[in-house]
Amino acid sequence: MGRGLLWATAEDLARNKPRVLSLYRQYLRILSSEKLGLGLAAQETKKGYVRELFSMGAEERSVHNVRELIDAAEYTLTLLRKGQIPRESYNK
C-alpha cells in the first residue's frame, strides 16, 4: 500500500453518500436549465459525461481522493450556476 494513502471505510462512504447524490442531482438539474443555453443534444451529452464521472467516482476508495472529487464537483457547480461551462470538466 502506498505511503499516506488512507482507504475509506464503509462508514466514510455512507457519510458521503447523501452529499454525492445531492451533487449529482444538482448537476443534472443545472444542465437542463435554460440559463446555460444548451441545446437538447448538448445537454444529453454533458449529462452522460456527468453520469460517467459519478460512476467512476463511486468506485473510488481513497479518503483523500473522495474529498477532492467532492470539492471539484462543488467548484464546477459554482461555475455552472454562474452560467459558465468549464471546458476541463467536459473534455475527454
N, CA, C and O atoms as a CHARMM CRD file, in Angstrom:
* protein
*
  368
    1    1 MET  N      0.85600  -1.17800   0.00000 PROA 1      0.00000
    2    1 MET  CA     0.00000   0.00000   0.00000 PROA 1      0.00000
    3    1 MET  C      0.88900   1.22400   0.00000 PROA 1      0.00000
    4    1 MET  O      1.94400   1.23900   0.63400 PROA 1      0.00000
    5    2 GLY  N      0.45300   2.26200  -0.72400 PROA 2      0.00000
    6    2 GLY  CA     1.22800   3.49500  -0.84000 PROA 2      0.00000
    7    2 GLY  C      1.31200   4.24500   0.47800 PROA 2      0.00000
    8    2 GLY  O      0.40800   4.18100   1.31100 PROA 2      0.00000
    9    3 ARG  N      2.39700   4.94400   0.64400 PROA 3      0.00000
   10    3 ARG  CA     2.59600   5.72000   1.86100 PROA 3      0.00000
   11    3 ARG  C      1.60400   6.88200   1.92000 PROA 3      0.00000
   12    3 ARG  O      1.46500   7.63600   0.95700 PROA 3      0.00000
   13    4 GLY  N      0.92200   7.02000   3.04400 PROA 4      0.00000
   14    4 GLY  CA    -0.00200   8.12800   3.23700 PROA 4      0.00000
   15    4 GLY  C     -1.37500   7.93500   2.61200 PROA 4      0.00000
   16    4 GLY  O     -2.20800   8.83900   2.68200 PROA 4      0.00000
   17    5 LEU  N     -1.63200   6.79300   2.01000 PROA 5      0.00000
   18    5 LEU  CA    -2.92200   6.55000   1.36400 PROA 5      0.00000
   19    5 LEU  C     -3.88200   5.94900   2.38900 PROA 5      0.00000
   20    5 LEU  O     -3.60800   4.88900   2.95300 PROA 5      0.00000
   21    6 LEU  N     -4.98500   6.61300   2.62400 PROA 6      0.00000
   22    6 LEU  CA    -5.98300   6.12900   3.57400 PROA 6      0.00000
   23    6 LEU  C     -7.19500   5.62300   2.82200 PROA 6      0.00000
   24    6 LEU  O     -7.75300   6.32300   1.97700 PROA 6      0.00000
   25    7 TRP  N     -7.59500   4.41800   3.12900 PROA 7      0.00000
   26    7 TRP  CA    -8.74800   3.83500   2.45100 PROA 7      0.00000
   27    7 TRP  C    -10.01700   4.18300   3.19900 PROA 7      0.00000
   28    7 TRP  O    -10.05000   4.18200   4.43000 PROA 7      0.00000
   29    8 ALA  N    -11.04100   4.47600   2.45700 PROA 8      0.00000
   30    8 ALA  CA   -12.33100   4.83200   3.04000 PROA 8      0.00000
   31    8 ALA  C    -12.99400   3.58300   3.61400 PROA 8      0.00000
   32    8 ALA  O    -12.97600   2.51500   3.00200 PROA 8      0.00000
   33    9 THR  N    -13.56600   3.73700   4.77500 PROA 9      0.00000
   34    9 THR  CA   -14.32800   2.64900   5.37900 PROA 9      0.00000
   35    9 THR  C    -15.76500   2.72800   4.86600 PROA 9      0.00000
   36    9 THR  O    -16.15900   3.70900   4.23600 PROA 9      0.00000
   37   10 ALA  N    -16.52500   1.70000   5.14200 PROA 10     0.00000
   38   10 ALA  CA   -17.93500   1.71100   4.76700 PROA 10     0.00000
   39   10 ALA  C    -18.64900   2.88600   5.43100 PROA 10     0.00000
   40   10 ALA  O    -19.57300   3.46800   4.86300 PROA 10     0.00000
   41   11 GLU  N    -18.20900   3.22300   6.63600 PROA 11     0.00000
   42   11 GLU  CA   -18.79000   4.35500   7.36400 PROA 11     0.00000
   43   11 GLU  C    -18.49600   5.67900   6.64500 PROA 11     0.00000
   44   11 GLU  O    -19.37000   6.53700   6.52600 PROA 11     0.00000
   45   12 ASP  N    -17.25200   5.83100   6.16700 PROA 12     0.00000
   46   12 ASP  CA   -16.87700   7.03700   5.41400 PROA 12     0.00000
   47   12 ASP  C    -17.73900   7.17000   4.16500 PROA 12     0.00000
   48   12 ASP  O    -18.26100   8.24500   3.87000 PROA 12     0.00000
   49   13 LEU  N    -17.88100   6.07000   3.43800 PROA 13     0.00000
   50   13 LEU  CA   -18.65500   6.09800   2.19800 PROA 13     0.00000
   51   13 LEU  C    -20.12200   6.40400   2.46400 PROA 13     0.00000
   52   13 LEU  O    -20.75000   7.15200   1.71400 PROA 13     0.00000
   53   14 ALA  N    -20.67100   5.82700   3.53200 PROA 14     0.00000
   54   14 ALA  CA   -22.07400   6.08100   3.88300 PROA 14     0.00000
   55   14 ALA  C    -22.27900   7.53400   4.27400 PROA 14     0.00000
   56   14 ALA  O    -23.32500   8.11600   3.98700 PROA 14     0.00000
   57   15 ARG  N    -21.28400   8.12000   4.92700 PROA 15     0.00000
   58   15 ARG  CA   -21.37700   9.51600   5.35100 PROA 15     0.00000
   59   15 ARG  C    -21.37900  10.45700   4.13700 PROA 15     0.00000
   60   15 ARG  O    -22.05200  11.48700   4.15100 PROA 15     0.00000
   61   16 ASN  N    -20.62900  10.10100   3.09600 PROA 16     0.00000
   62   16 ASN  CA   -20.53400  10.94000   1.89700 PROA 16     0.00000
   63   16 ASN  C    -21.67400  10.72300   0.90800 PROA 16     0.00000
   64   16 ASN  O    -21.92800  11.58200   0.06300 PROA 16     0.00000
   65   17 LYS  N    -22.35900   9.59900   1.00100 PROA 17     0.00000
   66   17 LYS  CA   -23.37200   9.24200   0.01000 PROA 17     0.00000
   67   17 LYS  C    -24.45900  10.30800  -0.17700 PROA 17     0.00000
   68   17 LYS  O    -24.75400  10.65000  -1.32200 PROA 17     0.00000
   69   18 PRO  N    -25.06700  10.85000   0.88400 PROA 18     0.00000
   70   18 PRO  CA   -26.10400  11.87800   0.67400 PROA 18     0.00000
   71   18 PRO  C    -25.56600  13.11100  -0.05700 PROA 18     0.00000
   72   18 PRO  O    -26.25200  13.67500  -0.91000 PROA 18     0.00000
   73   19 ARG  N    -24.34100  13.52800   0.27400 PROA 19     0.00000
   74   19 ARG  CA   -23.75400  14.70200  -0.38000 PROA 19     0.00000
   75   19 ARG  C    -23.50100  14.43000  -1.85300 PROA 19     0.00000
   76   19 ARG  O    -23.77500  15.28000  -2.70000 PROA 19     0.00000
   77   20 VAL  N    -22.98100  13.25300  -2.15900 PROA 20     0.00000
   78   20 VAL  CA   -22.68400  12.88800  -3.54300 PROA 20     0.00000
   79   20 VAL  C    -23.97800  12.80000  -4.36300 PROA 20     0.00000
   80   20 VAL  O    -24.02700  13.28800  -5.49200 PROA 20     0.00000
   81   21 LEU  N    -25.01300  12.18800  -3.80700 PROA 21     0.00000
   82   21 LEU  CA   -26.29700  12.10700  -4.52000 PROA 21     0.00000
   83   21 LEU  C    -26.88400  13.49200  -4.75200 PROA 21     0.00000
   84   21 LEU  O    -27.45500  13.75700  -5.81000 PROA 21     0.00000
   85   22 SER  N    -26.74600  14.37000  -3.77500 PROA 22     0.00000
   86   22 SER  CA   -27.22700  15.73600  -3.92300 PROA 22     0.00000
   87   22 SER  C    -26.46900  16.45900  -5.04000 PROA 22     0.00000
   88   22 SER  O    -27.07900  17.13700  -5.86600 PROA 22     0.00000
   89   23 LEU  N    -25.14000  16.31600  -5.06500 PROA 23     0.00000
   90   23 LEU  CA   -24.34200  16.93900  -6.12500 PROA 23     0.00000
   91   23 LEU  C    -24.75600  16.42100  -7.49400 PROA 23     0.00000
   92   23 LEU  O    -24.87800  17.19400  -8.44400 PROA 23     0.00000
   93   24 TYR  N    -24.97000  15.11600  -7.59500 PROA 24     0.00000
   94   24 TYR  CA   -25.37100  14.51000  -8.86100 PROA 24     0.00000
   95   24 TYR  C    -26.70200  15.09600  -9.34600 PROA 24     0.00000
   96   24 TYR  O    -26.83400  15.47100 -10.51100 PROA 24     0.00000
   97   25 ARG  N    -27.67700  15.17000  -8.45000 PROA 25     0.00000
   98   25 ARG  CA   -28.98300  15.74100  -8.82200 PROA 25     0.00000
   99   25 ARG  C    -28.85200  17.20600  -9.24300 PROA 25     0.00000
  100   25 ARG  O    -29.49100  17.64000 -10.20200 PROA 25     0.00000
  101   26 GLN  N    -28.02100  17.96500  -8.52200 PROA 26     0.00000
  102   26 GLN  CA   -27.82300  19.37600  -8.85700 PROA 26     0.00000
  103   26 GLN  C    -27.20200  19.53200 -10.24200 PROA 26     0.00000
  104   26 GLN  O    -27.59800  20.40400 -11.01400 PROA 26     0.00000
  105   27 TYR  N    -26.22400  18.67500 -10.54800 PROA 27     0.00000
  106   27 TYR  CA   -25.61100  18.69700 -11.87900 PROA 27     0.00000
  107   27 TYR  C    -26.65700  18.47600 -12.95300 PROA 27     0.00000
  108   27 TYR  O    -26.73900  19.24800 -13.90900 PROA 27     0.00000
  109   28 LEU  N    -27.45700  17.42900 -12.80800 PROA 28     0.00000
  110   28 LEU  CA   -28.46300  17.11700 -13.83700 PROA 28     0.00000
  111   28 LEU  C    -29.46800  18.24600 -13.97700 PROA 28     0.00000
  112   28 LEU  O    -29.87200  18.59100 -15.08800 PROA 28     0.00000
  113   29 ARG  N    -29.87200  18.82300 -12.85000 PROA 29     0.00000
  114   29 ARG  CA   -30.84800  19.91800 -12.87600 PROA 29     0.00000
  115   29 ARG  C    -30.28700  21.14900 -13.58600 PROA 29     0.00000
  116   29 ARG  O    -30.95900  21.74900 -14.42500 PROA 29     0.00000
  117   30 ILE  N    -29.06200  21.51600 -13.24900 PROA 30     0.00000
  118   30 ILE  CA   -28.49400  22.74000 -13.82900 PROA 30     0.00000
  119   30 ILE  C    -28.16700  22.55800 -15.30300 PROA 30     0.00000
  120   30 ILE  O    -28.25900  23.51400 -16.07400 PROA 30     0.00000
  121   31 LEU  N    -27.78600  21.34700 -15.71100 PROA 31     0.00000
  122   31 LEU  CA   -27.51400  21.11800 -17.12700 PROA 31     0.00000
  123   31 LEU  C    -28.78700  21.21900 -17.96500 PROA 31     0.00000
  124   31 LEU  O    -28.72400  21.48400 -19.16500 PROA 31     0.00000
  125   32 SER  N    -29.93600  21.00900 -17.33600 PROA 32     0.00000
  126   32 SER  CA   -31.21700  21.11500 -18.04000 PROA 32     0.00000
  127   32 SER  C    -31.76900  22.53600 -18.03200 PROA 32     0.00000
  128   32 SER  O    -32.74600  22.82600 -18.72200 PROA 32     0.00000
  129   33 SER  N    -31.15600  23.41300 -17.26300 PROA 33     0.00000
  130   33 SER  CA   -31.69800  24.76300 -17.13100 PROA 33     0.00000
  131   33 SER  C    -31.44600  25.58000 -18.39900 PROA 33     0.00000
  132   33 SER  O    -30.49400  25.34100 -19.14200 PROA 33     0.00000
  133   34 GLU  N    -32.31700  26.53500 -18.61400 PROA 34     0.00000
  134   34 GLU  CA   -32.18300  27.42400 -19.76500 PROA 34     0.00000
  135   34 GLU  C    -31.03800  28.41300 -19.58200 PROA 34     0.00000
  136   34 GLU  O    -30.56500  29.00100 -20.55500 PROA 34     0.00000
  137   35 LYS  N    -30.59500  28.60100 -18.35500 PROA 35     0.00000
  138   35 LYS  CA   -29.54300  29.56200 -18.05000 PROA 35     0.00000
  139   35 LYS  C    -28.25500  29.27100 -18.82600 PROA 35     0.00000
  140   35 LYS  O    -27.54600  30.19400 -19.22600 PROA 35     0.00000
  141   36 LEU  N    -27.95700  27.99600 -19.03600 PROA 36     0.00000
  142   36 LEU  CA   -26.73900  27.62800 -19.75200 PROA 36     0.00000
  143   36 LEU  C    -26.90000  27.74900 -21.26500 PROA 36     0.00000
  144   36 LEU  O    -25.91300  27.85700 -21.99300 PROA 36     0.00000
  145   37 GLY  N    -28.13700  27.73100 -21.73100 PROA 37     0.00000
  146   37 GLY  CA   -28.38800  27.87800 -23.16400 PROA 37     0.00000
  147   37 GLY  C    -27.92000  26.69800 -24.00100 PROA 37     0.00000
  148   37 GLY  O    -27.56600  26.86500 -25.16800 PROA 37     0.00000
  149   38 LEU  N    -27.91600  25.51900 -23.41900 PROA 38     0.00000
  150   38 LEU  CA   -27.50100  24.32600 -24.15400 PROA 38     0.00000
  151   38 LEU  C    -28.67800  23.73400 -24.91500 PROA 38     0.00000
  152   38 LEU  O    -29.80600  23.73000 -24.42100 PROA 38     0.00000
  153   39 GLY  N    -28.41800  23.24100 -26.09900 PROA 39     0.00000
  154   39 GLY  CA   -29.44000  22.52100 -26.84800 PROA 39     0.00000
  155   39 GLY  C    -29.65400  21.15200 -26.23200 PROA 39     0.00000
  156   39 GLY  O    -28.87800  20.71700 -25.38100 PROA 39     0.00000
  157   40 LEU  N    -30.70200  20.47800 -26.66200 PROA 40     0.00000
  158   40 LEU  CA   -31.04600  19.17400 -26.09900 PROA 40     0.00000
  159   40 LEU  C    -29.91600  18.15800 -26.28300 PROA 40     0.00000
  160   40 LEU  O    -29.60500  17.40800 -25.35800 PROA 40     0.00000
  161   41 ALA  N    -29.30500  18.12800 -27.45800 PROA 41     0.00000
  162   41 ALA  CA   -28.21600  17.17700 -27.71200 PROA 41     0.00000
  163   41 ALA  C    -27.01900  17.46700 -26.80200 PROA 41     0.00000
  164   41 ALA  O    -26.41600  16.54000 -26.26000 PROA 41     0.00000
  165   42 ALA  N    -26.67400  18.73000 -26.63200 PROA 42     0.00000
  166   42 ALA  CA   -25.55100  19.10300 -25.76000 PROA 42     0.00000
  167   42 ALA  C    -25.85200  18.75200 -24.31000 PROA 42     0.00000
  168   42 ALA  O    -24.97900  18.28100 -23.58200 PROA 42     0.00000
  169   43 GLN  N    -27.10200  18.98700 -23.89300 PROA 43     0.00000
  170   43 GLN  CA   -27.50000  18.63600 -22.52200 PROA 43     0.00000
  171   43 GLN  C    -27.31900  17.14500 -22.28300 PROA 43     0.00000
  172   43 GLN  O    -26.73800  16.73600 -21.27800 PROA 43     0.00000
  173   44 GLU  N    -27.81900  16.33900 -23.20700 PROA 44     0.00000
  174   44 GLU  CA   -27.74200  14.88400 -23.04600 PROA 44     0.00000
  175   44 GLU  C    -26.30500  14.39100 -23.06900 PROA 44     0.00000
  176   44 GLU  O    -25.95700  13.46700 -22.33300 PROA 44     0.00000
  177   45 THR  N    -25.46600  14.99200 -23.90200 PROA 45     0.00000
  178   45 THR  CA   -24.05400  14.61400 -23.95600 PROA 45     0.00000
  179   45 THR  C    -23.38000  14.92200 -22.62700 PROA 45     0.00000
  180   45 THR  O    -22.65400  14.08600 -22.08800 PROA 45     0.00000
  181   46 LYS  N    -23.61600  16.10800 -22.10100 PROA 46     0.00000
  182   46 LYS  CA   -22.98900  16.50600 -20.84400 PROA 46     0.00000
  183   46 LYS  C    -23.53600  15.69300 -19.66900 PROA 46     0.00000
  184   46 LYS  O    -22.78900  15.35500 -18.75100 PROA 46     0.00000
  185   47 LYS  N    -24.82800  15.37900 -19.69300 PROA 47     0.00000
  186   47 LYS  CA   -25.39700  14.53900 -18.63800 PROA 47     0.00000
  187   47 LYS  C    -24.78200  13.14100 -18.66900 PROA 47     0.00000
  188   47 LYS  O    -24.52100  12.55200 -17.62000 PROA 47     0.00000
  189   48 GLY  N    -24.55500  12.61600 -19.85400 PROA 48     0.00000
  190   48 GLY  CA   -23.90900  11.30900 -19.97700 PROA 48     0.00000
  191   48 GLY  C    -22.50800  11.33100 -19.39900 PROA 48     0.00000
  192   48 GLY  O    -22.08900  10.38900 -18.72700 PROA 48     0.00000
  193   49 TYR  N    -21.78900  12.40400 -19.66200 PROA 49     0.00000
  194   49 TYR  CA   -20.43300  12.55100 -19.12900 PROA 49     0.00000
  195   49 TYR  C    -20.46400  12.65400 -17.60600 PROA 49     0.00000
  196   49 TYR  O    -19.62700  12.05900 -16.92800 PROA 49     0.00000
  197   50 VAL  N    -21.42200  13.40300 -17.06900 PROA 50     0.00000
  198   50 VAL  CA   -21.54700  13.53500 -15.61300 PROA 50     0.00000
  199   50 VAL  C    -21.86900  12.17600 -14.99800 PROA 50     0.00000
  200   50 VAL  O    -21.30800  11.82600 -13.96000 PROA 50     0.00000
  201   51 ARG  N    -22.76600  11.39800 -15.62300 PROA 51     0.00000
  202   51 ARG  CA   -23.08200  10.05600 -15.12300 PROA 51     0.00000
  203   51 ARG  C    -21.82600   9.18800 -15.08300 PROA 51     0.00000
  204   51 ARG  O    -21.58400   8.46200 -14.11900 PROA 51     0.00000
  205   52 GLU  N    -21.03900   9.27600 -16.14200 PROA 52     0.00000
  206   52 GLU  CA   -19.79700   8.50500 -16.22200 PROA 52     0.00000
  207   52 GLU  C    -18.83000   8.89900 -15.09800 PROA 52     0.00000
  208   52 GLU  O    -18.24500   8.03500 -14.44600 PROA 52     0.00000
  209   53 LEU  N    -18.66800  10.19900 -14.87900 PROA 53     0.00000
  210   53 LEU  CA   -17.77100  10.67200 -13.81400 PROA 53     0.00000
  211   53 LEU  C    -18.22900  10.20700 -12.43300 PROA 53     0.00000
  212   53 LEU  O    -17.42200   9.74200 -11.62800 PROA 53     0.00000
  213   54 PHE  N    -19.52500  10.33500 -12.16600 PROA 54     0.00000
  214   54 PHE  CA   -20.02500   9.93400 -10.86500 PROA 54     0.00000
  215   54 PHE  C    -19.95000   8.41900 -10.69400 PROA 54     0.00000
  216   54 PHE  O    -19.74500   7.93800  -9.57900 PROA 54     0.00000
  217   55 SER  N    -20.11200   7.66500 -11.76800 PROA 55     0.00000
  218   55 SER  CA   -19.96400   6.20700 -11.68800 PROA 55     0.00000
  219   55 SER  C    -18.52900   5.83000 -11.35700 PROA 55     0.00000
  220   55 SER  O    -18.28600   4.96700 -10.51300 PROA 55     0.00000
  221   56 MET  N    -17.58300   6.47700 -12.02000 PROA 56     0.00000
  222   56 MET  CA   -16.16900   6.21200 -11.72400 PROA 56     0.00000
  223   56 MET  C    -15.83000   6.64900 -10.30700 PROA 56     0.00000
  224   56 MET  O    -15.08800   5.96300  -9.60400 PROA 56     0.00000
  225   57 GLY  N    -16.36700   7.78000  -9.88800 PROA 57     0.00000
  226   57 GLY  CA   -16.12700   8.27200  -8.53300 PROA 57     0.00000
  227   57 GLY  C    -16.68900   7.34000  -7.47700 PROA 57     0.00000
  228   57 GLY  O    -16.15100   7.25700  -6.37300 PROA 57     0.00000
  229   58 ALA  N    -17.77100   6.63600  -7.80300 PROA 58     0.00000
  230   58 ALA  CA   -18.37000   5.69600  -6.85800 PROA 58     0.00000
  231   58 ALA  C    -17.43400   4.52700  -6.56300 PROA 58     0.00000
  232   58 ALA  O    -17.55900   3.87600  -5.52600 PROA 58     0.00000
  233   59 GLU  N    -16.50300   4.26300  -7.46900 PROA 59     0.00000
  234   59 GLU  CA   -15.53500   3.18300  -7.28100 PROA 59     0.00000
  235   59 GLU  C    -14.32500   3.62000  -6.45500 PROA 59     0.00000
  236   59 GLU  O    -13.53900   2.78000  -6.01700 PROA 59     0.00000
  237   60 GLU  N    -14.17300   4.91300  -6.24300 PROA 60     0.00000
  238   60 GLU  CA   -13.00100   5.45000  -5.53400 PROA 60     0.00000
  239   60 GLU  C    -13.06800   5.06800  -4.05900 PROA 60     0.00000
  240   60 GLU  O    -14.11900   5.18600  -3.42900 PROA 60     0.00000
  241   61 ARG  N    -11.95300   4.61300  -3.51500 PROA 61     0.00000
  242   61 ARG  CA   -11.91600   4.18600  -2.11300 PROA 61     0.00000
  243   61 ARG  C    -10.89100   4.93700  -1.26800 PROA 61     0.00000
  244   61 ARG  O    -10.76000   4.65000  -0.07900 PROA 61     0.00000
  245   62 SER  N    -10.16700   5.88200  -1.84200 PROA 62     0.00000
  246   62 SER  CA    -9.20400   6.67200  -1.08300 PROA 62     0.00000
  247   62 SER  C     -9.92900   7.86400  -0.45700 PROA 62     0.00000
  248   62 SER  O    -10.60500   8.62000  -1.15600 PROA 62     0.00000
  249   63 VAL  N     -9.78900   8.03000   0.84900 PROA 63     0.00000
  250   63 VAL  CA   -10.45800   9.13500   1.55700 PROA 63     0.00000
  251   63 VAL  C    -10.06000  10.47400   0.94400 PROA 63     0.00000
  252   63 VAL  O    -10.91000  11.33600   0.71900 PROA 63     0.00000
  253   64 HSD  N     -8.77800  10.64500   0.67900 PROA 64     0.00000
  254   64 HSD  CA    -8.27200  11.88700   0.11100 PROA 64     0.00000
  255   64 HSD  C     -8.88900  12.14800  -1.26500 PROA 64     0.00000
  256   64 HSD  O     -9.33300  13.26100  -1.54500 PROA 64     0.00000
  257   65 ASN  N     -8.91700  11.13600  -2.11100 PROA 65     0.00000
  258   65 ASN  CA    -9.46700  11.30500  -3.45900 PROA 65     0.00000
  259   65 ASN  C    -10.96900  11.57300  -3.43600 PROA 65     0.00000
  260   65 ASN  O    -11.46700  12.35200  -4.24900 PROA 65     0.00000
  261   66 VAL  N    -11.68600  10.94600  -2.53100 PROA 66     0.00000
  262   66 VAL  CA   -13.12700  11.18600  -2.41900 PROA 66     0.00000
  263   66 VAL  C    -13.37100  12.64600  -2.06000 PROA 66     0.00000
  264   66 VAL  O    -14.24500  13.29000  -2.64100 PROA 66     0.00000
  265   67 ARG  N    -12.60200  13.17400  -1.10100 PROA 67     0.00000
  266   67 ARG  CA   -12.74900  14.58500  -0.71600 PROA 67     0.00000
  267   67 ARG  C    -12.44000  15.51300  -1.88500 PROA 67     0.00000
  268   67 ARG  O    -13.14500  16.49600  -2.10900 PROA 67     0.00000
  269   68 GLU  N    -11.37900  15.19500  -2.63000 PROA 68     0.00000
  270   68 GLU  CA   -11.01900  16.01400  -3.78700 PROA 68     0.00000
  271   68 GLU  C    -12.10200  15.98800  -4.85600 PROA 68     0.00000
  272   68 GLU  O    -12.39600  17.01700  -5.46400 PROA 68     0.00000
  273   69 LEU  N    -12.69200  14.83500  -5.08900 PROA 69     0.00000
  274   69 LEU  CA   -13.76900  14.73100  -6.08100 PROA 69     0.00000
  275   69 LEU  C    -14.97300  15.56900  -5.67300 PROA 69     0.00000
  276   69 LEU  O    -15.56900  16.24800  -6.50900 PROA 69     0.00000
  277   70 ILE  N    -15.32900  15.52700  -4.40900 PROA 70     0.00000
  278   70 ILE  CA   -16.45900  16.31900  -3.91500 PROA 70     0.00000
  279   70 ILE  C    -16.15100  17.80600  -4.03400 PROA 70     0.00000
  280   70 ILE  O    -17.00700  18.58100  -4.46100 PROA 70     0.00000
  281   71 ASP  N    -14.93600  18.21500  -3.66100 PROA 71     0.00000
  282   71 ASP  CA   -14.54600  19.62700  -3.78200 PROA 71     0.00000
  283   71 ASP  C    -14.58300  20.08700  -5.23700 PROA 71     0.00000
  284   71 ASP  O    -15.05900  21.18500  -5.52700 PROA 71     0.00000
  285   72 ALA  N    -14.08800  19.26200  -6.14600 PROA 72     0.00000
  286   72 ALA  CA   -14.09000  19.61000  -7.57100 PROA 72     0.00000
  287   72 ALA  C    -15.52000  19.72400  -8.09300 PROA 72     0.00000
  288   72 ALA  O    -15.83000  20.62200  -8.87600 PROA 72     0.00000
  289   73 ALA  N    -16.38600  18.81600  -7.65900 PROA 73     0.00000
  290   73 ALA  CA   -17.78200  18.85900  -8.08700 PROA 73     0.00000
  291   73 ALA  C    -18.46200  20.13300  -7.58900 PROA 73     0.00000
  292   73 ALA  O    -19.21900  20.76400  -8.32800 PROA 73     0.00000
  293   74 GLU  N    -18.19700  20.50800  -6.35000 PROA 74     0.00000
  294   74 GLU  CA   -18.79600  21.72700  -5.80000 PROA 74     0.00000
  295   74 GLU  C    -18.29300  22.96800  -6.53200 PROA 74     0.00000
  296   74 GLU  O    -19.07200  23.88100  -6.80700 PROA 74     0.00000
  297   75 TYR  N    -17.00400  23.01000  -6.84700 PROA 75     0.00000
  298   75 TYR  CA   -16.44100  24.14600  -7.57400 PROA 75     0.00000
  299   75 TYR  C    -17.06400  24.24900  -8.97300 PROA 75     0.00000
  300   75 TYR  O    -17.43800  25.33600  -9.41300 PROA 75     0.00000
  301   76 THR  N    -17.16900  23.12200  -9.65800 PROA 76     0.00000
  302   76 THR  CA   -17.74500  23.11800 -11.00400 PROA 76     0.00000
  303   76 THR  C    -19.20500  23.55700 -10.96800 PROA 76     0.00000
  304   76 THR  O    -19.65500  24.28400 -11.85400 PROA 76     0.00000
  305   77 LEU  N    -19.94600  23.12200  -9.95300 PROA 77     0.00000
  306   77 LEU  CA   -21.34300  23.56300  -9.82200 PROA 77     0.00000
  307   77 LEU  C    -21.42600  25.06900  -9.62200 PROA 77     0.00000
  308   77 LEU  O    -22.33800  25.71500 -10.13800 PROA 77     0.00000
  309   78 THR  N    -20.48600  25.63000  -8.88000 PROA 78     0.00000
  310   78 THR  CA   -20.45400  27.08400  -8.67800 PROA 78     0.00000
  311   78 THR  C    -20.32500  27.79600 -10.02700 PROA 78     0.00000
  312   78 THR  O    -21.02100  28.77700 -10.29000 PROA 78     0.00000
  313   79 LEU  N    -19.42800  27.29300 -10.87500 PROA 79     0.00000
  314   79 LEU  CA   -19.25500  27.89300 -12.20400 PROA 79     0.00000
  315   79 LEU  C    -20.51800  27.73000 -13.04500 PROA 79     0.00000
  316   79 LEU  O    -20.94300  28.67200 -13.71400 PROA 79     0.00000
  317   80 LEU  N    -21.11500  26.54900 -13.01600 PROA 80     0.00000
  318   80 LEU  CA   -22.32500  26.30200 -13.80000 PROA 80     0.00000
  319   80 LEU  C    -23.46300  27.22500 -13.35900 PROA 80     0.00000
  320   80 LEU  O    -24.22500  27.71400 -14.19300 PROA 80     0.00000
  321   81 ARG  N    -23.57600  27.45800 -12.06700 PROA 81     0.00000
  322   81 ARG  CA   -24.62300  28.35800 -11.55900 PROA 81     0.00000
  323   81 ARG  C    -24.43500  29.78100 -12.05500 PROA 81     0.00000
  324   81 ARG  O    -25.39900  30.53800 -12.16600 PROA 81     0.00000
  325   82 LYS  N    -23.19400  30.14400 -12.35400 PROA 82     0.00000
  326   82 LYS  CA   -22.89800  31.47600 -12.90500 PROA 82     0.00000
  327   82 LYS  C    -23.09700  31.50300 -14.41900 PROA 82     0.00000
  328   82 LYS  O    -22.90000  32.54000 -15.05200 PROA 82     0.00000
  329   83 GLY  N    -23.48300  30.37300 -14.99900 PROA 83     0.00000
  330   83 GLY  CA   -23.69600  30.31600 -16.43900 PROA 83     0.00000
  331   83 GLY  C    -22.44500  29.99400 -17.23300 PROA 83     0.00000
  332   83 GLY  O    -22.44600  30.10500 -18.45900 PROA 83     0.00000
  333   84 GLN  N    -21.37400  29.59600 -16.55300 PROA 84     0.00000
  334   84 GLN  CA   -20.11700  29.25000 -17.21800 PROA 84     0.00000
  335   84 GLN  C    -20.00600  27.74000 -17.35500 PROA 84     0.00000
  336   84 GLN  O    -20.31400  26.99600 -16.42400 PROA 84     0.00000
  337   85 ILE  N    -19.56400  27.29700 -18.52000 PROA 85     0.00000
  338   85 ILE  CA   -19.36200  25.86800 -18.74300 PROA 85     0.00000
  339   85 ILE  C    -17.84900  25.61700 -18.71800 PROA 85     0.00000
  340   85 ILE  O    -17.14100  26.00500 -19.64700 PROA 85     0.00000
  341   86 PRO  N    -17.35800  24.96900 -17.66000 PROA 86     0.00000
  342   86 PRO  CA   -15.91400  24.71800 -17.57100 PROA 86     0.00000
  343   86 PRO  C    -15.45800  23.74300 -18.64500 PROA 86     0.00000
  344   86 PRO  O    -15.98400  22.63400 -18.73500 PROA 86     0.00000
  345   87 ARG  N    -14.51100  24.12900 -19.44200 PROA 87     0.00000
  346   87 ARG  CA   -14.01900  23.27100 -20.52400 PROA 87     0.00000
  347   87 ARG  C    -13.37800  21.99700 -20.00300 PROA 87     0.00000
  348   87 ARG  O    -13.65900  20.90700 -20.50200 PROA 87     0.00000
  349   88 GLU  N    -12.52800  22.12800 -19.01200 PROA 88     0.00000
  350   88 GLU  CA   -11.79700  20.95900 -18.49400 PROA 88     0.00000
  351   88 GLU  C    -12.73800  19.87500 -17.97600 PROA 88     0.00000
  352   88 GLU  O    -12.41000  18.69100 -18.04800 PROA 88     0.00000
  353   89 SER  N    -13.88200  20.25500 -17.46600 PROA 89     0.00000
  354   89 SER  CA   -14.79800  19.28100 -16.89200 PROA 89     0.00000
  355   89 SER  C    -15.48000  18.41600 -17.93500 PROA 89     0.00000
  356   89 SER  O    -15.94600  17.31800 -17.63100 PROA 89     0.00000
  357   90 TYR  N    -15.54000  18.90700 -19.16200 PROA 90     0.00000
  358   90 TYR  CA   -16.30500  18.19200 -20.16000 PROA 90     0.00000
  359   90 TYR  C    -15.48600  17.66700 -21.31800 PROA 90     0.00000
  360   90 TYR  O    -16.03200  16.98000 -22.18200 PROA 90     0.00000
  361   91 ASN  N    -14.20200  17.96200 -21.37300 PROA 91     0.00000
  362   91 ASN  CA   -13.36400  17.43700 -22.45000 PROA 91     0.00000
  363   91 ASN  C    -12.83500  16.07800 -22.04900 PROA 91     0.00000
  364   91 ASN  O    -12.40000  15.87700 -20.91500 PROA 91     0.00000
  365   92 LYS  N    -12.87600  15.15500 -22.97900 PROA 92     0.00000
  366   92 LYS  CA   -12.34300  13.81400 -22.69700 PROA 92     0.00000
  367   92 LYS  C    -10.95600  13.72200 -23.24300 PROA 92     0.00000
  368   92 LYS  O    -10.31200  12.68000 -23.12000 PROA 92     0.00000
